[in-house]
């Protein structure tokens, strides 16, 4: 789930000096994961989690990520993300083991014998989920397809989130592709399973990459118009609630068509993308009628070249007073 051996080939030795985090650093990073299992009945979960780490480190030995880190750093960081959202010890073990079926020769039967049916089943399910195409993943957010254990979906999201945090080591083309996948499938999935913090970070990281790519867009489509800017705006508009999406996209596209130069169109697209996650959160506080319809006294669209700051500030006036995290905890 991290690019199928996203690093050096199997068998390549991973000297600690080659990476920013050597294997002893990975063990130190594991401490919060071990602590999360302490006192959870039944049994000695820290020992089981430590064993899961040892098994994963053994099978991933010699593999590197594109960053130069030992590959085991990735499952450790995925487990740490899941600690932050209150994952149970079984899921933490599965997080440490989740790339073994696809990226090593470790058989699932060995995991089942070592860790039991529940943990091995989580690893098996997330492996199946990882093999779905992006359209099938996107359909999960709408409740389509078979029922999945919600823990498996959370593991999938944590896996993608860590990969987004380390996206800079990939080529620009891969960064753009993976960011589009995040907008199309993983942001809606995070929303569907009630993970607002993950949803926001995924959206912000993906839109930042797409915005950076759009700065260099070339004209496509009608003469004098930047088709790349329009495509990126259409894609990131998926972050907005359904009733609002068409109206805002129509207005932004109209503004884009009035801007005379490629530079001004790219600047407009970038500023819009930058504010899109915050705007999406704000719009979700409003009623569908307010979000999709035009306020009676609101002028049409943003002024040409206006960034999103003023738009978000105007929308926030309609937001109810907050008494805490509106989305609740991520459990």
N, C-alpha and C positions, 0 to 999 in steps of 0.2 A: 504493500500500500504506500510505499515511499519510492515508487519509480522502479521497482524490480531491480534490486542491487544498485541503488543510486549511489555509486561510488566506484572504488576500484574493483577489479574482478575478484571472484572468489579465489582464495589462495594467496592473494597479495598480502604481505605482512603489514600490519598497522602499527608502526612504531609510534610511541606517544609523541615524539617530537614532530610528527607529520600533522598532527591535529591540534585544534585549540583546546580540546578536552581529551586527555588520555584516559586509559581504562581505570586508573585509580580515581580520576576525577568523576568518571561515571559512577563508581561505587559511592563516592561522597554525595553525588546528586541523587542517589537512591534513598538517602536518609528520610526525606519526607514521605516517601512511599512506604517504607518500613514502618514509620510512625503511625501512618494511617491504618495499618492493620493491627496495631497493638490494642489489646483488650476487646477485640471483636470475637465473640464466641461463634462456633466452638473451635477449640484447638489453638495452635500457635501460628497465627497468620503471618507474623513477621518472618518466621522461619520458612514458611511456604513461599512467600514473596521473594525472599533471598534465594531460595532454590530456583524459582522461575528466572531470576536474573542470571544465576550461574549457568543454567541450561541455555538461555538465550545467548549469553556471552560466549559460551563454548561453540555453539553452532554458527554464530556470526563472526568468529575469530578470523582475522585476515581481511575482512571486508571493510571498506572505507566509504564514507559519504563523499559527495562532491566537495564538501567543505574541508576534507582531509581528516575529519574526526573518525574514530572507530565507529562502525555502524551501530554498535550497541547503544551509543548515545541517543539515537532516535527513539527506540522503544522506551528508554528511561524517561526521556522528556515527554513522550506521549502519556506515560503513567503519571508523571507529575501534573500534567494538565488535568487529568481525570481526578487526581486527589483534590484539586481546587474546586471541583464540582460535586464532591461527596461520593465518589464511586466506591462500591463495595470491594473487599479484598479479592473476590473472584475476578472482577473486571480488571483490577490492577495487575493480577497475574497474567490475564489474557493480553493486556496491553504490552507487557514485557515479551510475550511469546508470539505476538500477532503476525510477524513477518516470517516466521520460520517455515511454514508450508510453502510459500512462494519463493523465498529467497535462499533457502538452504535445502539440504537433503533430509532434514528431520521429518520422520513420518508422524502423521497425526496419531497413529496407534500408540507411538511411544509417549506422546503427551498425555493421551488418555490413561495409559498405565501409570504414569508418573504423578499426574495431577488430578485425575478423576474425570468423570463424564461432563460435569458442569463447565469447568475451565476449558477443557478440550473442545467442548461444544461451542463455546463462545469464540474460540480461535477459528474453528471450522466455519462458523457462520460469517465472521468478518472476512474470512478469505473468500467465501462465495460472494459476499457483498462487493468486495473489491474487484471482482471480475465482471460486474455489471457495467454496461456502457453508461455514459453520462446521462443519456435520456432516461434510462431506467432509474438511475439515482434521483434525478429530478422528479420523477413520478412518485417516488416514495414520500415526498413532502406533501403531496396531495392525497395520500392514503391509498394510492394505487398499488397493485401487486400484492405479494404475500405479506403476512404479518411478520415483523422482525422483532426480536427482543430489543427493547429500547436501549439496553446497555450496549448492544452491538452498534446501533446507530451513533451513540455517544462516542464509542471508540473510533468509529470511522471519522467523525467530526474532529476529534482530538488529533488523530493522525494527519488529517489534512491541515489543521491549524498549525501544527509544528512544521509541516512542509512549507506552509506559507511564510512562517517566520524565518526560514532558511532559504527562501526562494532566490535570493540574490546570487547564489552559486550556479544557477541554471542559465542557459542561453536566453537572450531576450525573447526569442520566439516561444520557448517553452514557458517562460514567465507569463506571457500574454495568454497562451492557451490554458494554462492552469488557473489563471485569474478568471478567465471567462467561465470555466467549469465551476469555480466557486460561486460566481454570481448566479449561474443558471441552476445549480443543484444544491450546493452546500449551505448557502445562506438561507434558502427556503427550508431546507431540512432542519437546520439549527432552530429556526423559528417554530417549526412543527413539533419538535420534541421539547420545546420550552427551555432553550439554552440561550438567553438573550446576550450574555457576555460574549460567548463564542460567536454568535450571529454578528454582533457589532464589530468584533476584531476581524473576522473573516471579510466582512463587507469593506471595512476601511482599508485593509491590506490589498484586497483585490482591486478596488477602485483606484488606489494610489498607483498600482502597476499599470492599469489600463490608461490612466490619465498621463502617466509618463510616456507610454507608447504613443498616445495620440498627439503629443507635442511634435512628433516627427511625421505626422500623417501626410500622405500625398493626395492630391485631388483625384476623386473617382466619381463616376456618375456624371450628372449634368455639368457643363462647363462652368468654371468659377465656383464650384461647390466642393466642400471636403466631405466625401462620402464616408471616410474613416471616422470622422467626428460624429456623423449621424449614426453610424453603426454602433459605436461605443456608447452613445447616449441611449440608444434603444435597448442595448444590453443591460446597462446599469439601471435603467428605469424599472427593471424587474424587481429591484429592491423595494419599490414603492407599493403600497397596498393597491389591490386591483382597481377599486373605484377611482383612484387618483391617477393611475398610471397613464391612461390615454390622454387625459386633459393636459397634464404637465408635459408629456412628450410632444404633443401637438404644439404647445406654446414654445418649447425649447427649439423644436425643429423650425418653427416660423422665425424665431429670432436668429437662428443660425443662417437661414437663407438671406437675411438682410445684411449680414456682415460682409464687407467687401473683400477681405484678404484672407489667405490661408492662415496667417498668423493670428488674426483676430478671431477666426472661427475656432482654431485650436485652443486659444486662451479661454474662450467662452466654454468650450467643452471641458477643459481641465478644471476650471473654477466650479462648474456644475457638478462634475464627478466628485470633487473634493468635499462638497457639502451634502452629497447624496445620502450617506448613511445617517447623518444627524437629521436630515429632512425626513427620511423614512420613519425614524423613531417618532418624530413630532407628529407626522400625519397619522400614525397609528393611534394617537390619543384622540383624534377627532372622529366624529360620526362619519359613516360612509357618505352621507349626503354632503357634508361639509367638505370632505376630502375630495370627492369626485366632482362636485359642482363648483361653480364660480361664485365667490362671495359677491354680494350685490355691488359693493362700493370698491372692490379691488380692481386696480387697473389690469389690463390684459398683459400677462407675461412680465418677465424681468426686463429692465431696460437693457438695450444692446450692450453686451460686454459686462453687465453687472455680475458680480460673483454671488455665491449662494448665501453669504452671511446675512444680508438684509432679508432675503426670502425666508430663511429659517427663523430669524428674529420675529418677523411678522407672523409666521405660523405659530410660534411659541406663545403668542398672546392668547391664543385659543386653548392652550394646554392647561388642564386643571392643576391646582397646586399639588406638589408631590409630597407624599408622606413616607417616602422610601423608594426602593426599587420597584417600579411599577410592574415589572415582569415577574417578581418573586425570585426565590432562590433557585439555583440550578441543582436539582437533586436527581 
